[in-house]
Amino acid sequence: MVLSINVAVLLAVIIVLRLRRRTEARKRTDEQLTVLIVLVFGVLVAPTALGQGILNVVGQLADGITQSGH
C-alpha cells in the first residue's frame, strides 16, 4: 500500500492550524512564515480546477463591484 499526500492539502491543513492560534502570541518571523506558506499554497492551487474556479468567482465579484460604482 502506497500512501501519498497531496502537498496542497497538507499546506491547507498547516495554514488552518497556524491561523487558529492567538494573534497576540505570534512573532514577526512566525507571521512571515505563515505568509510564505500561504503563497506556496496559492502557487500550488492556482493551476488546478479549484484555483481556476476561485479566480473566476473573484473576477466576477470584482466586475460586479466595478460596474456598480459607475
Buried (B, 14 or more C-beta within 10 A) or exposed (E): EEEEEEEBEEBBEBBEEBEEEEEEEBEEEEEEBBEEBBEBBEEBBEEEEEBEEBEEEEEEEEEEEEEEEE
